[in-house]
């Protein structure tokens, strides 16, 4: 199933266009063959940056682990309280619509991040 990285903004003033440019530049330099899209999704007060799609969970997880160490992306999110997530569109949508971030974090730890 296609998977996505999601950056859920918990607090702070996100400049989406600036952040999108930074992520697009990073993706073009490192993942151009994947043709990744960067989108904003807002539900109630929650803003979520969606990056994808990735062919499967392993490619998505690899991208996430590399992206969190990318200085330009870190700089773009400075001053923002956020959580990095990954999952299928369906799983992410359920989490967003039910406002179930902590439950989803537990699911993600068990399903995706166990060695």
DSSP file (Angstrom, degrees, kcal/mol; ACC not computed):
  #  RESIDUE AA STRUCTURE BP1 BP2  ACC     N-H-->O    O-->H-N    N-H-->O    O-->H-N    TCO  KAPPA ALPHA  PHI   PSI    X-CA   Y-CA   Z-CA
    1    1 A X              0   0    0      0, 0.0    56,-0.1     0, 0.0     2,-0.1   0.000 360.0 360.0 360.0 143.8    0.0    0.0    0.0
    2    2 A X        -     0   0    0     54,-0.1    87,-0.5    51,-0.1     2,-0.3  -0.398 360.0-158.9 -62.4 141.1    1.2    3.6   -0.6
    3    3 A X  E     -AB  54  88A   0     51,-2.4    51,-2.8    85,-0.2    50,-0.5  -0.830   5.6-157.2-121.8 160.9    2.5    5.2    2.5
    4    4 A X  E     -AB  52  87A   0     83,-2.8    83,-1.9    -2,-0.3     2,-0.4  -0.960  16.3-131.1-136.3 150.9    3.0    8.9    3.5
    5    5 A X  E     -AB  51  86A   0     46,-2.5    46,-3.1    -2,-0.3     2,-0.4  -0.875  28.3-165.6 -95.4 137.2    5.1   10.9    5.9
    6    6 A X  E     -AB  50  85A   0     79,-2.6    79,-3.2    -2,-0.4     2,-0.7  -0.988  14.9-159.2-126.0 135.5    3.0   13.4    7.9
    7    7 A X  E     -AB  49  84A   0     42,-2.7    42,-2.5    -2,-0.4     2,-0.6  -0.928  16.7-157.3-111.4 104.6    4.3   16.3   10.0
    8    8 A X  E     -AB  48  83A   0     75,-2.7    75,-2.1    -2,-0.7     2,-0.7  -0.735   8.0-142.8 -88.4 121.1    1.5   17.1   12.4
    9    9 A X  E     +AB  47  82A   0     38,-3.0    38,-0.8    -2,-0.6    73,-0.3  -0.741  24.2 173.1 -87.7 116.6    1.8   20.7   13.7
   10   10 A X  E     -     0   0A   0     71,-3.2     2,-0.3    -2,-0.7    72,-0.2   0.818  65.6 -10.5 -91.7 -35.6    0.9   20.9   17.4
   11   11 A X  E    S+ B   0  81A   0     70,-1.7    70,-2.9    35,-0.0    -1,-0.3  -0.984  92.2  61.1-161.7 154.1    1.8   24.6   18.0
   12   12 A X  S    S-     0   0    0     -2,-0.3     2,-0.9    68,-0.2    68,-0.1  -0.331  82.0 -68.0 111.2 166.3    3.6   27.5   16.5
   13   13 A X        -     0   0    0     66,-0.2     2,-0.4    -2,-0.1    67,-0.0  -0.819  48.8-159.4 -98.5 103.4    3.3   29.5   13.3
   14   14 A X        -     0   0    0     -2,-0.9     2,-1.0     1,-0.0     3,-0.1  -0.685  12.1-154.1 -84.3 127.8    4.0   27.4   10.3
   15   15 A X     >  -     0   0    0     -2,-0.4     4,-2.6    61,-0.3     5,-0.2  -0.825  17.4-174.0 -95.4  92.4    4.9   29.1    7.1
   16   16 A X  H  > S+     0   0    0     -2,-1.0     4,-3.4     1,-0.2     5,-0.2   0.898  76.9  52.0 -60.3 -44.5    3.8   26.3    4.8
   17   17 A X  H  > S+     0   0    0      1,-0.2     4,-2.1     2,-0.2    -1,-0.2   0.911 113.4  44.7 -60.9 -42.5    5.0   27.8    1.5
   18   18 A X  H  > S+     0   0    0      2,-0.2     4,-2.0     1,-0.2    -1,-0.2   0.930 116.3  46.0 -65.4 -45.4    8.5   28.3    2.9
   19   19 A X  H  X S+     0   0    0     -4,-2.6     4,-2.5     1,-0.2    -2,-0.2   0.907 111.0  52.9 -65.0 -41.6    8.6   24.9    4.5
   20   20 A X  H  X S+     0   0    0     -4,-3.4     4,-3.2    -5,-0.2     5,-0.2   0.909 107.6  51.9 -59.6 -43.6    7.2   23.3    1.3
   21   21 A X  H  X S+     0   0    0     -4,-2.1     4,-2.4    -5,-0.2    -1,-0.2   0.914 110.5  48.2 -59.4 -43.6   10.0   24.9   -0.7
   22   22 A X  H  X S+     0   0    0     -4,-2.0     4,-2.4     2,-0.2    -2,-0.2   0.930 115.0  44.1 -63.2 -46.1   12.6   23.5    1.6
   23   23 A X  H  X S+     0   0    0     -4,-2.5     4,-3.0     2,-0.2    -2,-0.2   0.905 112.6  52.3 -67.4 -41.0   11.1   20.0    1.5
   24   24 A X  H  X S+     0   0    0     -4,-3.2     4,-2.6     2,-0.2    -1,-0.2   0.909 110.9  48.1 -59.8 -42.0   10.7   20.2   -2.3
   25   25 A X  H  X S+     0   0    0     -4,-2.4     4,-2.0    -5,-0.2    -2,-0.2   0.927 112.8  47.9 -64.1 -45.6   14.4   21.2   -2.6
   26   26 A X  H  X S+     0   0    0     -4,-2.4     4,-1.8     1,-0.2     5,-0.3   0.918 113.6  47.9 -59.9 -44.9   15.4   18.3   -0.3
   27   27 A X  H  X S+     0   0    0     -4,-3.0     4,-3.5     1,-0.2    -2,-0.2   0.907 110.1  51.6 -64.8 -41.9   13.3   15.9   -2.2
   28   28 A X  H  < S+     0   0    0     -4,-2.6     4,-0.5     1,-0.2    -1,-0.2   0.880 113.9  44.7 -62.6 -37.7   14.6   17.0   -5.6
   29   29 A X  H  < S+     0   0    0     -4,-2.0    -1,-0.2    -5,-0.2    -2,-0.2   0.815 132.0  18.0 -75.3 -30.8   18.2   16.6   -4.4
   30   30 A X  H  < S+     0   0    0     -4,-1.8    -2,-0.2    -5,-0.2    -3,-0.2   0.677 135.8  24.3-116.8 -24.0   17.7   13.2   -2.8
   31   31 A X    >X  +     0   0    0     -4,-3.5     3,-1.8    -5,-0.3     4,-0.6  -0.052  66.9 135.6-138.1  33.4   14.5   11.6   -4.1
   32   32 A X  G >4 S+     0   0    0     -4,-0.5     3,-1.1     1,-0.3    -4,-0.1   0.824  71.5  61.4 -59.2 -32.4   13.8   13.1   -7.5
   33   33 A X  G 34 S+     0   0    0      1,-0.2    -1,-0.3     2,-0.1    -5,-0.1   0.745  98.5  58.2 -66.7 -22.2   12.9    9.7   -9.0
   34   34 A X  G <4 S-     0   0    0     -3,-1.8    -1,-0.2    -7,-0.2    -2,-0.2   0.659  93.1-145.1 -83.3 -15.8   10.0    9.3   -6.5
   35   35 A X    <<  -     0   0    0     -3,-1.1    -3,-0.1    -4,-0.6     2,-0.1   0.936  26.8-164.2  52.5  53.5    8.3   12.5   -7.7
   36   36 A X        -     0   0    0     -5,-0.4     2,-0.4   -12,-0.1    17,-0.2  -0.400   9.6-145.5 -75.9 144.9    7.0   13.3   -4.1
   37   37 A X  E     -C   52   0A   0     15,-3.5    15,-2.0    -2,-0.1     2,-0.5  -0.858   1.6-151.8-108.1 144.8    4.3   15.8   -3.5
   38   38 A X  E     +C   51   0A   0     -2,-0.4     2,-0.3    13,-0.2    13,-0.2  -0.977  26.0 169.8-117.6 119.4    4.1   18.0   -0.4
   39   39 A X  E     -C   50   0A   0     11,-2.8    11,-3.1    -2,-0.5     2,-0.5  -0.885  29.2-131.3-130.1 157.1    0.6   19.0    0.6
   40   40 A X  E     -C   49   0A   0     -2,-0.3     2,-0.4     9,-0.2     9,-0.2  -0.922  19.5-173.3-107.8 134.7   -1.1   20.7    3.5
   41   41 A X  E     -C   48   0A   0      7,-2.9     7,-2.8    -2,-0.5     2,-0.5  -0.997   3.9-166.0-124.9 130.7   -4.1   19.2    5.2
   42   42 A X  E     +C   47   0A   0     -2,-0.4     2,-0.4     5,-0.2     5,-0.2  -0.969   9.4 176.3-119.3 129.9   -6.1   21.1    7.9
   43   43 A X  E >   -C   46   0A   0      3,-2.7     3,-2.8    -2,-0.5     2,-0.1  -0.980  66.8 -46.9-132.7 120.4   -8.6   19.5   10.1
   44   44 A X  T 3  S-     0   0    0     -2,-0.4     0, 0.0     1,-0.3     0, 0.0  -0.399 125.4 -23.2  53.4-122.4  -10.2   21.6   12.8
   45   45 A X  T 3  S+     0   0    0     -2,-0.1     2,-0.5    -3,-0.1    -1,-0.3   0.454 117.1 104.7 -93.9  -0.8   -7.2   23.4   14.4
   46   46 A X  E <   - C   0  43A   0     -3,-2.8    -3,-2.7    50,-0.1     2,-0.4  -0.707  51.3-164.9 -90.4 123.6   -4.7   20.7   13.3
   47   47 A X  E     -AC   9  42A   0    -38,-0.8   -38,-3.0    -2,-0.5     2,-0.4  -0.896   9.9-174.7-102.7 135.5   -2.4   21.4   10.4
   48   48 A X  E     -AC   8  41A   0     -7,-2.8    -7,-2.9    -2,-0.4     2,-0.5  -0.988  18.9-147.5-135.6 126.0   -0.6   18.5    8.8
   49   49 A X  E     -AC   7  40A   0    -42,-2.5   -42,-2.7    -2,-0.4     2,-0.5  -0.812  19.7-158.6 -88.4 126.4    2.0   18.5    6.1
   50   50 A X  E     -AC   6  39A   0    -11,-3.1   -11,-2.8    -2,-0.5     2,-0.4  -0.926   8.9-173.0-110.5 128.9    1.7   15.3    4.0
   51   51 A X  E     -AC   5  38A   0    -46,-3.1   -46,-2.5    -2,-0.5     2,-0.3  -0.982  34.3 -26.5-122.0 128.8    4.6   14.0    1.9
   52   52 A X  E     -AC   4  37A   0    -15,-2.0   -15,-3.5    -2,-0.4   -48,-0.1  -0.990  38.1-105.1 167.5-168.1    4.3   11.1   -0.5
   53   53 A X  E     -     0   0A   0    -50,-0.5     2,-0.3    -2,-0.3    -1,-0.2   0.534  40.4-179.1 -98.9 158.4    3.5    8.8   -1.8
   54   54 A X  E     -A    3   0A   0    -51,-2.8   -51,-2.4    -3,-0.2    -1,-0.0  -0.863  34.1-123.7-110.6 146.8    6.0    6.1   -1.1
   55   55 A X  S    S-     0   0    0     -2,-0.3     2,-0.3   -53,-0.2    -1,-0.1   0.830  85.2  -9.3 -61.4 -34.6    5.6    2.6   -2.6
   56   56 A X  S  > S-     0   0    0    -54,-0.1     4,-1.9   -53,-0.1   -53,-0.2  -0.935  76.6 -88.9-156.1 177.2    5.7    0.9    0.8
   57   57 A X  H  > S+     0   0    0     -2,-0.3     4,-2.8     1,-0.2     5,-0.2   0.850 117.6  55.8 -63.0 -37.9    6.3    1.3    4.6
   58   58 A X  H  > S+     0   0    0      2,-0.2     4,-2.3     1,-0.2    -1,-0.2   0.904 109.3  44.9 -66.6 -41.0   10.0    0.5    4.4
   59   59 A X  H  > S+     0   0    0      2,-0.2     4,-2.3     1,-0.2    -1,-0.2   0.908 114.9  49.9 -66.9 -40.9   10.8    3.2    1.8
   60   60 A X  H  X S+     0   0    0     -4,-1.9     4,-2.5     2,-0.2    -2,-0.2   0.918 111.4  47.9 -62.2 -45.3    8.6    5.7    3.8
   61   61 A X  H  X S+     0   0    0     -4,-2.8     4,-2.5     2,-0.2    -2,-0.2   0.905 110.7  51.5 -64.2 -42.7   10.4    4.8    7.0
   62   62 A X  H  X S+     0   0    0     -4,-2.3     4,-1.9     2,-0.2    -1,-0.2   0.915 110.6  48.9 -60.0 -44.6   13.8    5.2    5.4
   63   63 A X  H  X S+     0   0    0     -4,-2.3     4,-3.0     2,-0.2    -2,-0.2   0.937 111.2  49.8 -59.8 -48.0   12.8    8.6    4.1
   64   64 A X  H  X S+     0   0    0     -4,-2.5     4,-2.1     1,-0.2    -2,-0.2   0.919 109.5  50.4 -59.7 -45.8   11.5    9.7    7.5
   65   65 A X  H  < S+     0   0    0     -4,-2.5     4,-0.4     1,-0.2    -1,-0.2   0.863 115.8  42.7 -63.7 -35.7   14.7    8.7    9.3
   66   66 A X  H >< S+     0   0    0     -4,-1.9     3,-1.0    -5,-0.2    -2,-0.2   0.897 111.7  54.4 -74.4 -40.5   16.9   10.6    6.7
   67   67 A X  H >< S+     0   0    0     -4,-3.0     3,-1.8     1,-0.3    -2,-0.2   0.870  99.4  60.2 -63.5 -37.9   14.6   13.6    6.7
   68   68 A X  T 3< S+     0   0    0     -4,-2.1    -1,-0.3     1,-0.3    -2,-0.2   0.732 106.1  49.5 -66.1 -18.9   14.7   14.2   10.5
   69   69 A X  T <  S+     0   0    0     -3,-1.0     2,-0.6    -4,-0.4    -1,-0.3   0.393  83.7 110.7 -95.9   2.7   18.5   14.6   10.2
   70   70 A X    <>  -     0   0    0     -3,-1.8     4,-2.3    -4,-0.2     3,-0.3  -0.692  58.2-153.9 -84.3 117.0   18.3   17.1    7.4
   71   71 A X  H  > S+     0   0    0     -2,-0.6     4,-2.9     1,-0.2     5,-0.2   0.873  90.9  54.8 -59.8 -41.7   19.4   20.5    8.7
   72   72 A X  H  > S+     0   0    0      1,-0.2     4,-1.8     2,-0.2    -1,-0.2   0.881 110.6  46.3 -63.2 -37.0   17.4   22.6    6.2
   73   73 A X  H  > S+     0   0    0     -3,-0.3     4,-1.2     2,-0.2    -1,-0.2   0.915 112.3  50.5 -70.4 -42.9   14.2   20.8    7.1
   74   74 A X  H  < S+     0   0    0     -4,-2.3     3,-0.5     1,-0.2    -2,-0.2   0.920 110.3  50.4 -58.3 -44.4   15.0   21.2   10.8
   75   75 A X  H >< S+     0   0    0     -4,-2.9     3,-1.3     1,-0.2    -1,-0.2   0.884 106.6  54.4 -62.2 -39.1   15.6   24.9   10.3
   76   76 A X  H 3< S+     0   0    0     -4,-1.8   -61,-0.3     1,-0.3    -1,-0.2   0.773 112.6  44.1 -66.1 -25.5   12.3   25.3    8.4
   77   77 A X  T >< S+     0   0    0     -4,-1.2     3,-2.0    -3,-0.5    -1,-0.3   0.273  82.0 136.4-102.7  10.0   10.5   23.8   11.4
   78   78 A X  T <  S+     0   0    0     -3,-1.3     3,-0.1     1,-0.3    -3,-0.1  -0.335  73.7  17.9 -59.9 135.1   12.3   25.8   14.1
   79   79 A X  T 3  S+     0   0    0      1,-0.3     2,-0.4   -67,-0.1    -1,-0.3   0.446 101.7 114.5  83.3  -0.2   10.0   27.2   16.7
   80   80 A X    <   -     0   0    0     -3,-2.0     2,-0.7   -68,-0.1    -1,-0.3  -0.868  61.6-141.9-105.3 135.2    7.2   24.7   15.7
   81   81 A X  E     +B   11   0A   0    -70,-2.9   -71,-3.2    -2,-0.4   -70,-1.7  -0.874  43.8 152.9 -92.7 117.4    6.0   21.9   18.0
   82   82 A X  E     -B    9   0A   0     -2,-0.7     2,-0.4   -73,-0.3   -73,-0.2  -0.915  39.2-139.1-144.0 165.5    5.4   19.0   15.7
   83   83 A X  E     -B    8   0A   0    -75,-2.1   -75,-2.7    -2,-0.3     2,-0.5  -0.993  18.0-136.9-126.6 136.9    5.2   15.2   15.5
   84   84 A X  E     +B    7   0A   0     -2,-0.4     2,-0.3   -77,-0.2   -77,-0.2  -0.808  31.9 173.7 -91.1 132.4    6.6   13.1   12.6
   85   85 A X  E     -B    6   0A   0    -79,-3.2   -79,-2.6    -2,-0.5     2,-0.3  -0.887  15.5-166.1-131.8 161.7    4.2   10.3   11.6
   86   86 A X  E     +B    5   0A   0     -2,-0.3     2,-0.3   -81,-0.2   -81,-0.2  -0.990  29.1 105.4-146.2 153.6    4.0    7.7    8.8
   87   87 A X  E     -B    4   0A   0    -83,-1.9   -83,-2.8    -2,-0.3     2,-0.1  -0.962  65.2 -51.8 166.0-178.9    1.3    5.5    7.6
   88   88 A X  E  >  -B    3   0A   0     -2,-0.3     4,-2.6   -85,-0.2     5,-0.2  -0.392  54.2-110.4 -74.4 161.8   -1.2    4.7    4.8
   89   89 A X  H  > S+     0   0    0    -87,-0.5     4,-2.6     1,-0.2     5,-0.2   0.902 119.9  53.3 -58.9 -40.9   -3.5    7.5    3.8
   90   90 A X  H  > S+     0   0    0      2,-0.2     4,-2.2     1,-0.2    -1,-0.2   0.936 110.3  45.1 -61.7 -48.3   -6.4    5.6    5.4
   91   91 A X  H  > S+     0   0    0      1,-0.2     4,-2.2     2,-0.2    -2,-0.2   0.913 114.4  48.7 -63.7 -42.6   -4.6    5.2    8.8
   92   92 A X  H  X S+     0   0    0     -4,-2.6     4,-2.6     1,-0.2    -1,-0.2   0.904 110.4  51.7 -64.5 -40.1   -3.5    8.8    8.8
   93   93 A X  H  X S+     0   0    0     -4,-2.6     4,-3.0    -5,-0.2     5,-0.2   0.901 108.8  50.2 -64.3 -40.4   -7.1   10.0    8.0
   94   94 A X  H  X S+     0   0    0     -4,-2.2     4,-2.1     2,-0.2    -1,-0.2   0.940 112.3  47.9 -61.1 -46.5   -8.6    7.9   10.8
   95   95 A X  H  <>S+     0   0    0     -4,-2.2     5,-2.3     2,-0.2     4,-0.5   0.920 115.4  44.9 -60.0 -45.2   -6.1    9.4   13.2
   96   96 A X  H ><5S+     0   0    0     -4,-2.6     3,-0.9     1,-0.2    -2,-0.2   0.943 115.0  46.4 -65.5 -48.8   -6.7   12.9   12.0
   97   97 A X  H 3<5S+     0   0    0     -4,-3.0    -1,-0.2     1,-0.3    -2,-0.2   0.801 118.0  41.8 -68.6 -29.1  -10.5   12.6   12.0
   98   98 A X  T 3<5S-     0   0    0     -4,-2.1    -1,-0.3    -5,-0.2    -2,-0.2   0.432 103.8-129.5 -95.6   0.5  -10.7   11.0   15.4
   99   99 A X  T < 5 +     0   0    0     -3,-0.9     3,-0.2    -4,-0.5    -3,-0.2   0.935  57.5 148.4  51.6  50.7   -8.1   13.4   16.8
  100  100 A X     >< +     0   0    0     -5,-2.3     4,-2.5    -6,-0.2     5,-0.2  -0.383   0.2 144.6-115.5  51.7   -6.3   10.3   18.1
  101  101 A X  H  > S+     0   0    0      1,-0.2     4,-2.6     2,-0.2    -1,-0.2   0.921  73.6  46.6 -59.1 -48.5   -2.6   11.4   18.0
  102  102 A X  H  > S+     0   0    0      1,-0.2     4,-1.8     2,-0.2    -1,-0.2   0.904 113.9  48.3 -66.5 -39.1   -1.4    9.5   21.1
  103  103 A X  H  > S+     0   0    0      1,-0.2     4,-2.2     2,-0.2    -1,-0.2   0.909 112.7  49.4 -63.0 -41.6   -3.2    6.3   20.1
  104  104 A X  H  X S+     0   0    0     -4,-2.5     4,-3.1     1,-0.2    -2,-0.2   0.885 106.1  55.9 -66.6 -37.7   -1.7    6.6   16.6
  105  105 A X  H  X S+     0   0    0     -4,-2.6     4,-2.4     2,-0.2    -1,-0.2   0.914 109.0  47.8 -60.2 -41.7    1.8    7.2   18.1
  106  106 A X  H  X S+     0   0    0     -4,-1.8     4,-2.2     2,-0.2    -2,-0.2   0.930 112.7  48.4 -63.6 -45.2    1.4    3.9   20.0
  107  107 A X  H  X S+     0   0    0     -4,-2.2     4,-3.2     1,-0.2     5,-0.3   0.924 111.8  49.9 -58.3 -46.2    0.2    2.1   16.9
  108  108 A X  H  X>S+     0   0    0     -4,-3.1     4,-2.5     1,-0.2     5,-1.7   0.904 109.1  51.5 -62.6 -42.8    3.1    3.5   14.8
  109  109 A X  H  <5S+     0   0    0     -4,-2.4     5,-0.3    -5,-0.2     4,-0.2   0.928 117.2  39.7 -59.1 -45.5    5.7    2.5   17.4
  110  110 A X  H  <5S+     0   0    0     -4,-2.2     4,-0.3    -5,-0.2    -2,-0.2   0.922 125.5  33.7 -69.9 -45.3    4.3   -1.1   17.4
  111  111 A X  H  <5S+     0   0    0     -4,-3.2    -3,-0.2    -5,-0.2    -2,-0.2   0.878 133.1  16.0 -85.0 -39.7    3.7   -1.5   13.7
  112  112 A X  T  <5S+     0   0    0     -4,-2.5    -3,-0.2    -5,-0.3    -2,-0.1   0.777 122.2  46.4-107.3 -32.4    6.4    0.5   12.0
  113  113 A X  S   <S+     0   0    0     -5,-1.7     2,-0.3    -4,-0.2    -3,-0.1   0.432  74.7 111.6-105.5   1.6    9.2    1.3   14.4
  114  114 A X              0   0    0     -5,-0.3    -4,-0.0    -4,-0.3    -5,-0.0  -0.571 360.0 360.0 -71.9 136.2    9.9   -2.0   16.1
  115  115 A X              0   0    0     -2,-0.3    -1,-0.1     0, 0.0    -2,-0.0   0.517 360.0 360.0 -63.5 360.0   13.4   -3.3   15.1
